[in-house]
Amino acid sequence: MEKIKLSITNDNSVARILLDDGKGNVLDALMIEELQNVLDSFKYKNELKLIVFEGAGKHFSFGASVDEHKKEFAGAMLRGFHQLFYSIRDLGIPSLAKISGQCLGGGMELAIMCNFLFADTTVKMGQPEIILGVFPPPASLILPEKIGYAKAEELLITGKTITADEAKSLGLINEVFTDKDALNAGVDEWIEKNILPKSASSLRYAVKAARVRFNHVITNFLPQLESIYVKQLMETHDANEGINSFLEKRKPVWENK
């Protein structure tokens, strides 16, 4: 594996996935494929009680690759990315995101798909897709489920970035720690107390029960949003202009169509 590192700890009960591309941990096609392979392998690990996602270095993830959002790649990119969400849904294994630094776009979507989010004070979270003239399908479904429509719409429609404390006040983050060392120690203590004493089998039923509505929303509406994105949005001038202007490091010229 080139872009992620996997370690299984705590007597084979905790799978720790480190996003590590040497820079911003961008969720490009290769990283998505590696994540998918790892999630697929978890189907046969009955003793797993928790999956932990974290980013190497200062940041969790800058998000998906903007280059792969271009019209000719968008369909394949979204298909592969969305499969990760279906896999996390189907596994039912509790999941936790341990986040530092920037946690944006597709990176934030992966984090908020988790049952638990822990952060340090360096965190900046946001769904800036609208600034590029596009929208984030998973976040458009997950955020309303987790924090309610009013707050979700503010994040989705403005593309604004929020701090860890703001995310905690919205109910998006469980706990904020002062720095990465405190985050690591705090999460390990939390796992020891809240996850390890429990049955791996029963935890999966608890996740599926707690998420019965959430999973219904993902299952029924994510394919619909993917279709709108690929077949309608990417046929507009402005969606393509937004992506291209970002890649060309210039200001977008909107035609409002």
C-alpha positions, 0 to 999 in steps of 0.5 A: 500500500502506497498511500495508506498504512494499516495497523491492527492493535489491541488484540486484533480488535482495533484497525487503525488506518493512516491516510499518508500521501506525504502532503495533504492526504488527498483522497485520489483514486489510488488512495480510495482503491487502497481504502476500499481493499482494506475495508473489504478485508474487514468483512472476515475479521469478526474480532474487530470492534473499531476502525480508526481513521487518521491523517499522517502529518499535520492534516487529516485530509485536504479532500478528494483530488480536484483534478479527478473532479473534471468532467471526464473523470467525475463519474468514476471518481464518485463511484469509487468514493461512494463505495467507501460509504456503502462499505462502512455502512455494510460492515457496521463496525464502529468507526472513529475519525481522529482529526487534526489540521485541515479536514475538508471536502471528501476528507470531512465526508469520510470523517463525518461518516464515522460514528465518533469524531475526536479533534485537536484545536488545530482542526479546520472543517468545511465542505468548500465544494460550492466555491468550486461550483459543485456540491458534496453528495455524501455530506449533503445527506450526512450533515442534516442527519447529524446536525439538523438542516439549518446548520447543515445548510449553512455549511453546505451552501456557503462552503464556510470553514469551522473550527473544532470548537464550533464543530463540537458546539454543533454536535459534530465532534465528540471531544476536542483536545489541546494538541495531537499528543493529547488527542492520541492519549485521549482517544486511546483512553476512550477506546479502552473504556468504551469499546474494548470491554464490549462484544464485537458482534453486538457492537455491529448490531448496535451500530446498525440499530443506531443508524437504521434511518441514517443508512436508509438515507445513504442507501436511497439518496446517495445514488440519486445525488451521484446521478444529479452530479454526473448527469446534470451538474457536470453538464453546466458551464459553471461547474466545469469553470469552477474546477478548471479555474481552481486547477489553473489558479485563477478566479472563476468567471461564472456565466450562471448556467 
